[in-house]
Amino acid sequence: MLRIPTGEEIVKGKMTEKLLFNAKVIDYQSKNRKILELKKKVDTYIMMESQSQNPRYSQRKCIKFITQEWGNIGSGTPAIQKLRALANKYNVTEVTNTDTKTLVQYIDGYIQDRKDNNTTRNTAKEFTTMKNRVIKFDAERKQATLLSDINFTWSDAFEKFLRKKNYSSGTIEKTYTILITVLNNLYIRKDENNYNLSDKFRLKGFKRGKKSRNMANPLTFEQFKTLFNHKFNENFLEKTRIRFCLQCSTGLRYSDMHRITPDLIHEDRIIIKPVKTEGYGITAEIDLNPYSRAILSELDFDTRKLKIENASYNRNIKAMFKKMQVDKPDLKYRDDYGSHCARDTFISICVQSGVDFKTILTWTGQRSYAIMDRYISTTNQYKSEQMSKAFER
């Protein structure tokens, strides 16, 4: 612990031994070393517990391991020997210098690096979700995954575990995609860091699952207009209506819906770099219309007050449409809408109104029709009208 003297104290000759060594400010380097040491012990406890026949993780057992067992095993030896001593006690296969860290620990490090480089919260959450699935996989098979374990046999077992947990083929594909991103990051650094990682994860067949395509689930224009003009007595439903209708009339994703400020409005259009595609330098230029302009005017063109957690927002959307089913039964609102359905609505309305695709891509900040196509669903009436139009004589 160390307190740094002020310039005034030095000038006045008040720099004394007592002043220098009075503990007022934390020595952060020392604190960080203690935190890392504690983390290493906790990680070792988790790895050892996962090897037991019936792993049961608890704070009490972890504290006991750290305060009693860690200090008594391999005392006075280097860290690697201490870990080997622990492994021997718990009948765990001995590990080598390059394999002391588990895959989960490497994933943790990767996530922290992404956070340090200002990755979005949602992206970090996706990597954390993947990590948690690996943790559960290791716990079920009672064996911590090391980099040297990553091969086709490991992939077979991991896929079997995910299917046993009833994850969809699309979720499995996404889990593997995110995992391979981490493995690629490690692989290109394997020589300088002496990582025991083969390139088998890059071979065809290692990745499992199949990328799913969610069907578009938009409101019709009549459903949108009715919702826009509806008023709810409940404050949370009214705010949800405003959020959802703003998305429907602009095509903004949930992650951008609460980022609009007056300085992003230029010549009656929103100019914004979407969070999801920020790494590609894409800008969305969204011309305002009577609906979006009316909503933004009420908000003084500042949507930051609309910020809400995505999970809460989706719950409120479901509650809002359950109410609409009661209030407007003839319009046949569904009860499975989510925040992404507002973007489906915007694009589908634009397509059915005859807006050219290039303009829609500019508004939505998308790069290709193939991506935009996922959001389009046309009504049977529209398709019938288009057929009549094509064969008019």
PLY file of the C-alpha trace (Angstrom):
ply
format ascii 1.0
element vertex 393
property float x
property float y
property float z
element edge 392
property int vertex1
property int vertex2
end_header
0.00 0.00 0.00
1.41 3.38 -0.97
0.27 6.99 -0.98
1.83 9.34 -3.54
2.65 12.74 -1.98
1.26 15.90 -3.51
3.49 18.56 -5.03
2.50 20.96 -2.24
3.64 18.53 0.45
7.01 18.07 -1.21
7.55 21.82 -1.59
6.70 22.43 2.05
9.13 19.76 3.17
6.40 17.60 4.63
7.72 14.45 2.95
8.28 12.23 5.96
8.67 8.51 6.39
5.34 8.40 8.22
3.58 10.19 5.38
5.12 8.00 2.69
4.16 4.72 4.25
0.71 5.57 5.55
-1.61 3.24 3.58
-4.14 5.50 1.90
-4.11 4.44 -1.75
-4.12 0.88 -3.05
-1.04 -0.48 -4.77
-2.96 -1.62 -7.86
-0.25 -3.85 -9.25
-0.19 -5.80 -6.00
-3.96 -5.98 -5.97
-4.08 -7.25 -9.55
-1.51 -9.94 -8.76
-3.66 -11.11 -5.86
-6.76 -11.17 -8.04
-5.02 -13.23 -10.74
-3.64 -15.62 -8.12
-7.10 -16.08 -6.63
-8.60 -16.62 -10.09
-6.00 -19.30 -10.80
-6.97 -21.12 -7.61
-10.70 -20.88 -8.39
-10.12 -22.14 -11.93
-8.11 -25.06 -10.55
-10.92 -25.88 -8.12
-13.44 -25.92 -10.99
-11.19 -28.17 -13.08
-10.59 -30.58 -10.20
-14.25 -30.70 -9.24
-15.23 -31.45 -12.85
-13.07 -34.59 -12.63
-14.96 -36.05 -9.70
-17.58 -38.72 -10.19
-20.43 -36.43 -9.13
-19.21 -32.85 -9.53
-21.01 -30.40 -7.26
-19.73 -26.85 -7.31
-20.25 -24.73 -4.23
-18.79 -21.60 -2.72
-18.11 -23.40 0.57
-16.11 -26.18 -1.11
-14.23 -23.65 -3.22
-13.23 -21.63 -0.15
-12.09 -24.79 1.62
-10.03 -25.80 -1.41
-8.34 -22.39 -1.61
-7.69 -21.92 2.10
-6.72 -25.49 3.05
-6.00 -27.91 0.23
-4.16 -25.54 -2.12
-1.60 -24.58 0.51
-1.00 -28.16 1.64
-0.43 -29.76 -1.74
2.87 -29.35 -3.54
3.93 -26.70 -1.08
7.07 -24.84 -2.07
7.03 -26.09 -5.67
6.58 -24.13 -8.88
3.01 -23.62 -10.09
3.16 -26.40 -12.69
4.37 -28.93 -10.10
1.67 -27.83 -7.69
-0.93 -28.41 -10.40
0.52 -31.84 -11.09
0.35 -32.68 -7.40
-3.29 -31.68 -7.36
-3.94 -33.75 -10.45
-2.34 -36.80 -8.85
-4.41 -36.40 -5.69
-7.64 -36.27 -7.68
-6.59 -38.99 -10.16
-6.58 -36.56 -13.06
-4.47 -37.14 -16.14
-1.22 -35.21 -15.70
-0.96 -32.01 -17.66
2.04 -30.44 -19.32
3.36 -26.90 -19.40
1.52 -26.07 -22.62
-1.73 -27.61 -21.40
-2.16 -26.11 -17.95
-4.87 -23.77 -19.21
-8.23 -25.18 -20.17
-10.20 -24.21 -23.26
-12.62 -22.33 -21.01
-9.77 -20.24 -19.62
-8.58 -19.39 -23.13
-12.13 -18.38 -24.07
-12.27 -16.18 -20.96
-9.09 -14.45 -22.06
-10.41 -13.94 -25.58
-13.66 -12.42 -24.27
-11.70 -10.03 -22.06
-9.56 -8.99 -25.04
-12.71 -8.26 -27.04
-14.12 -6.20 -24.19
-10.85 -4.28 -23.89
-11.22 -3.43 -27.58
-14.74 -2.08 -27.07
-16.67 -4.97 -28.57
-20.43 -4.63 -28.19
-22.17 -6.12 -25.17
-24.30 -8.41 -27.36
-21.22 -9.81 -29.12
-19.49 -10.49 -25.80
-22.67 -12.16 -24.59
-22.62 -14.56 -27.56
-19.08 -15.67 -26.69
-20.03 -16.06 -23.03
-23.01 -18.23 -23.99
-20.73 -20.47 -26.05
-18.26 -20.66 -23.15
-21.03 -21.72 -20.75
-21.97 -24.57 -23.07
-18.37 -25.79 -23.06
-18.33 -25.58 -19.25
-21.48 -27.73 -19.02
-20.04 -30.17 -21.56
-16.86 -30.54 -19.51
-18.85 -31.00 -16.31
-21.03 -33.74 -17.82
-18.10 -35.76 -19.13
-16.04 -34.96 -16.00
-13.05 -33.79 -17.98
-11.77 -30.29 -18.66
-11.11 -29.62 -22.35
-7.52 -28.68 -23.22
-6.35 -27.27 -26.55
-4.71 -30.59 -27.36
-8.14 -32.25 -27.08
-9.60 -30.31 -30.01
-10.07 -32.91 -32.76
-12.87 -34.75 -34.55
-13.47 -37.10 -31.62
-13.94 -34.10 -29.33
-16.27 -32.51 -31.89
-18.33 -35.72 -32.07
-18.77 -35.68 -28.30
-19.55 -31.95 -28.16
-22.18 -32.23 -30.88
-23.75 -35.23 -29.14
-23.92 -33.23 -25.90
-25.57 -30.23 -27.60
-28.15 -32.43 -29.33
-28.84 -34.21 -26.06
-29.64 -30.78 -24.58
-32.16 -30.30 -27.43
-30.36 -27.38 -29.06
-31.55 -26.78 -32.61
-29.29 -27.40 -35.58
-29.06 -23.63 -36.07
-27.98 -23.05 -32.47
-25.35 -25.79 -32.75
-24.01 -24.20 -35.95
-23.77 -20.81 -34.27
-22.06 -22.31 -31.20
-19.42 -23.91 -33.43
-19.00 -20.72 -35.48
-18.25 -18.69 -32.34
-15.97 -21.40 -30.92
-13.98 -21.59 -34.16
-13.52 -17.81 -34.07
-11.72 -18.24 -30.73
-9.71 -21.23 -31.96
-8.60 -19.33 -35.06
-7.42 -16.47 -32.85
-5.33 -18.92 -30.82
-4.06 -20.87 -33.83
-2.45 -17.89 -35.56
-0.54 -17.27 -32.32
0.32 -20.90 -31.57
4.03 -20.73 -32.47
4.97 -17.72 -30.37
2.85 -18.92 -27.42
3.61 -22.63 -27.80
-0.08 -23.59 -27.93
-0.67 -27.32 -28.38
-3.46 -26.80 -30.92
-3.77 -28.67 -34.22
-5.51 -27.35 -37.33
-8.19 -30.07 -37.31
-10.84 -27.57 -36.29
-10.29 -25.90 -39.68
-11.02 -29.06 -41.64
-14.36 -29.72 -43.30
-16.55 -31.80 -41.02
-15.31 -30.45 -37.70
-18.05 -27.83 -37.58
-21.51 -29.24 -36.89
-25.09 -28.07 -37.22
-26.73 -26.16 -40.03
-27.29 -22.44 -40.25
-30.97 -21.74 -39.75
-32.96 -19.06 -41.45
-35.68 -17.46 -39.38
-38.83 -16.75 -41.34
-39.88 -13.13 -41.52
-42.80 -12.32 -39.22
-44.03 -8.82 -40.12
-47.18 -6.88 -39.36
-49.37 -5.95 -42.29
-49.61 -2.24 -43.06
-53.14 -2.18 -41.63
-51.94 -3.84 -38.41
-49.09 -1.35 -38.16
-51.36 1.70 -38.68
-53.82 0.42 -36.11
-51.08 -0.11 -33.55
-49.60 3.31 -34.34
-52.92 5.03 -33.59
-53.72 2.90 -30.55
-53.24 4.22 -27.02
-52.59 2.06 -23.96
-53.49 3.02 -20.42
-50.53 1.09 -19.06
-47.36 3.17 -19.24
-45.06 0.22 -20.04
-47.30 -0.86 -22.94
-47.49 2.69 -24.29
-43.70 2.99 -24.25
-43.46 -0.40 -25.93
-45.87 0.79 -28.65
-43.69 3.85 -29.28
-40.50 1.76 -29.47
-42.00 -0.85 -31.76
-43.69 1.65 -34.09
-40.45 3.63 -34.35
-38.69 0.47 -35.47
-41.50 -0.38 -37.89
-41.29 3.07 -39.51
-37.48 3.30 -39.70
-36.19 -0.28 -39.92
-33.87 0.35 -36.96
-32.65 -2.71 -35.11
-33.18 -2.98 -31.36
-29.50 -2.12 -30.81
-29.88 1.21 -32.67
-33.42 2.17 -31.69
-32.32 4.05 -28.54
-29.25 5.73 -30.11
-30.94 8.53 -32.05
-29.94 12.05 -31.01
-30.59 15.41 -32.72
-27.08 15.49 -34.20
-27.89 12.32 -36.20
-30.74 14.05 -38.05
-29.65 15.70 -41.31
-32.00 17.11 -43.96
-34.96 15.15 -42.59
-33.15 11.83 -42.48
-31.37 9.73 -39.86
-27.67 9.12 -40.56
-26.39 6.34 -38.32
-23.72 3.64 -38.25
-25.55 0.48 -37.07
-23.95 -1.27 -34.09
-24.25 -4.71 -35.66
-22.22 -3.77 -38.74
-19.88 -1.21 -37.17
-16.87 -3.29 -38.16
-17.75 -2.96 -41.86
-18.02 0.84 -41.93
-21.64 0.72 -43.10
-23.88 3.76 -42.72
-27.68 3.68 -42.82
-29.41 6.75 -44.27
-33.08 6.63 -43.29
-35.43 9.23 -44.74
-38.18 10.19 -42.31
-41.85 9.56 -43.09
-45.01 10.86 -41.39
-44.98 8.02 -38.85
-41.31 8.15 -37.84
-41.31 11.95 -37.90
-44.31 12.11 -35.56
-42.72 9.72 -33.05
-39.33 11.43 -33.11
-40.92 14.89 -32.76
-42.64 13.79 -29.55
-39.26 12.58 -28.27
-37.44 15.78 -29.32
-35.47 13.59 -31.72
-33.72 11.93 -28.77
-34.54 8.24 -28.28
-32.08 7.58 -25.45
-34.99 7.66 -23.02
-36.38 4.56 -24.78
-33.43 2.37 -23.78
-34.45 -0.99 -22.32
-32.94 -4.45 -21.95
-33.76 -6.63 -24.95
-35.26 -9.44 -22.85
-37.59 -7.02 -21.05
-38.50 -5.36 -24.33
-39.45 -8.68 -25.93
-41.58 -9.62 -22.91
-43.37 -6.29 -23.16
-43.92 -6.76 -26.90
-45.64 -10.09 -26.25
-47.80 -8.47 -23.55
-48.68 -5.62 -25.92
-49.87 -7.91 -28.69
-51.84 -10.09 -26.29
-53.69 -6.90 -25.40
-54.12 -6.03 -29.08
-55.61 -9.48 -29.68
-58.29 -8.61 -27.14
-58.82 -5.00 -28.26
-58.65 -5.66 -32.02
-59.57 -9.32 -32.62
-60.54 -8.76 -36.25
-56.97 -7.82 -37.21
-55.65 -11.23 -36.13
-52.48 -10.09 -34.39
-50.16 -12.93 -33.47
-48.57 -13.45 -30.05
-45.09 -14.49 -31.23
-43.70 -11.11 -32.28
-40.30 -9.93 -31.07
-38.20 -6.82 -31.57
-36.79 -8.17 -34.86
-40.33 -8.35 -36.30
-40.46 -4.55 -36.45
-37.58 -4.60 -38.96
-39.39 -7.35 -40.88
-42.41 -5.05 -40.97
-40.47 -2.05 -42.29
-38.80 -3.98 -45.12
-41.93 -5.93 -46.10
-44.03 -2.75 -46.24
-41.38 -1.07 -48.39
-41.22 -4.02 -50.81
-45.00 -4.25 -51.13
-45.17 -0.50 -51.74
-42.86 -0.85 -54.74
-39.74 0.77 -53.27
-36.65 -0.31 -55.22
-34.24 -2.65 -53.44
-31.22 -0.35 -53.68
-33.07 2.36 -51.72
-34.22 -0.15 -49.10
-30.61 -1.32 -48.68
-29.58 2.31 -48.08
-32.27 2.74 -45.44
-31.52 -0.53 -43.63
-27.73 -0.36 -43.85
-27.49 -3.78 -45.46
-24.96 -4.88 -48.04
-26.90 -7.23 -50.27
-30.35 -8.35 -51.30
-29.58 -11.87 -50.03
-29.32 -10.50 -46.47
-32.37 -8.27 -46.83
-34.44 -11.13 -48.24
-34.50 -12.77 -44.80
-36.70 -9.93 -43.57
-39.27 -10.00 -46.37
-42.68 -11.63 -46.22
-45.37 -10.56 -48.67
-49.10 -11.01 -48.14
-51.18 -13.35 -50.28
-53.15 -10.36 -51.51
-49.98 -8.63 -52.70
-48.77 -11.75 -54.50
-52.16 -12.14 -56.17
-52.10 -8.51 -57.30
-48.58 -8.92 -58.68
-49.67 -11.96 -60.70
-52.64 -10.06 -62.14
-50.33 -7.15 -62.92
-47.87 -9.45 -64.71
-50.55 -10.98 -66.93
-52.71 -7.95 -67.64
-54.02 -7.90 -71.18
0 1
1 2
2 3
3 4
4 5
5 6
6 7
7 8
8 9
9 10
10 11
11 12
12 13
13 14
14 15
15 16
16 17
17 18
18 19
19 20
20 21
21 22
22 23
23 24
24 25
25 26
26 27
27 28
28 29
29 30
30 31
31 32
32 33
33 34
34 35
35 36
36 37
37 38
38 39
39 40
40 41
41 42
42 43
43 44
44 45
45 46
46 47
47 48
48 49
49 50
50 51
51 52
52 53
53 54
54 55
55 56
56 57
57 58
58 59
59 60
60 61
61 62
62 63
63 64
64 65
65 66
66 67
67 68
68 69
69 70
70 71
71 72
72 73
73 74
74 75
75 76
76 77
77 78
78 79
79 80
80 81
81 82
82 83
83 84
84 85
85 86
86 87
87 88
88 89
89 90
90 91
91 92
92 93
93 94
94 95
95 96
96 97
97 98
98 99
99 100
100 101
101 102
102 103
103 104
104 105
105 106
106 107
107 108
108 109
109 110
110 111
111 112
112 113
113 114
114 115
115 116
116 117
117 118
118 119
119 120
120 121
121 122
122 123
123 124
124 125
125 126
126 127
127 128
128 129
129 130
130 131
131 132
132 133
133 134
134 135
135 136
136 137
137 138
138 139
139 140
140 141
141 142
142 143
143 144
144 145
145 146
146 147
147 148
148 149
149 150
150 151
151 152
152 153
153 154
154 155
155 156
156 157
157 158
158 159
159 160
160 161
161 162
162 163
163 164
164 165
165 166
166 167
167 168
168 169
169 170
170 171
171 172
172 173
173 174
174 175
175 176
176 177
177 178
178 179
179 180
180 181
181 182
182 183
183 184
184 185
185 186
186 187
187 188
188 189
189 190
190 191
191 192
192 193
193 194
194 195
195 196
196 197
197 198
198 199
199 200
200 201
201 202
202 203
203 204
204 205
205 206
206 207
207 208
208 209
209 210
210 211
211 212
212 213
213 214
214 215
215 216
216 217
217 218
218 219
219 220
220 221
221 222
222 223
223 224
224 225
225 226
226 227
227 228
228 229
229 230
230 231
231 232
232 233
233 234
234 235
235 236
236 237
237 238
238 239
239 240
240 241
241 242
242 243
243 244
244 245
245 246
246 247
247 248
248 249
249 250
250 251
251 252
252 253
253 254
254 255
255 256
256 257
257 258
258 259
259 260
260 261
261 262
262 263
263 264
264 265
265 266
266 267
267 268
268 269
269 270
270 271
271 272
272 273
273 274
274 275
275 276
276 277
277 278
278 279
279 280
280 281
281 282
282 283
283 284
284 285
285 286
286 287
287 288
288 289
289 290
290 291
291 292
292 293
293 294
294 295
295 296
296 297
297 298
298 299
299 300
300 301
301 302
302 303
303 304
304 305
305 306
306 307
307 308
308 309
309 310
310 311
311 312
312 313
313 314
314 315
315 316
316 317
317 318
318 319
319 320
320 321
321 322
322 323
323 324
324 325
325 326
326 327
327 328
328 329
329 330
330 331
331 332
332 333
333 334
334 335
335 336
336 337
337 338
338 339
339 340
340 341
341 342
342 343
343 344
344 345
345 346
346 347
347 348
348 349
349 350
350 351
351 352
352 353
353 354
354 355
355 356
356 357
357 358
358 359
359 360
360 361
361 362
362 363
363 364
364 365
365 366
366 367
367 368
368 369
369 370
370 371
371 372
372 373
373 374
374 375
375 376
376 377
377 378
378 379
379 380
380 381
381 382
382 383
383 384
384 385
385 386
386 387
387 388
388 389
389 390
390 391
391 392
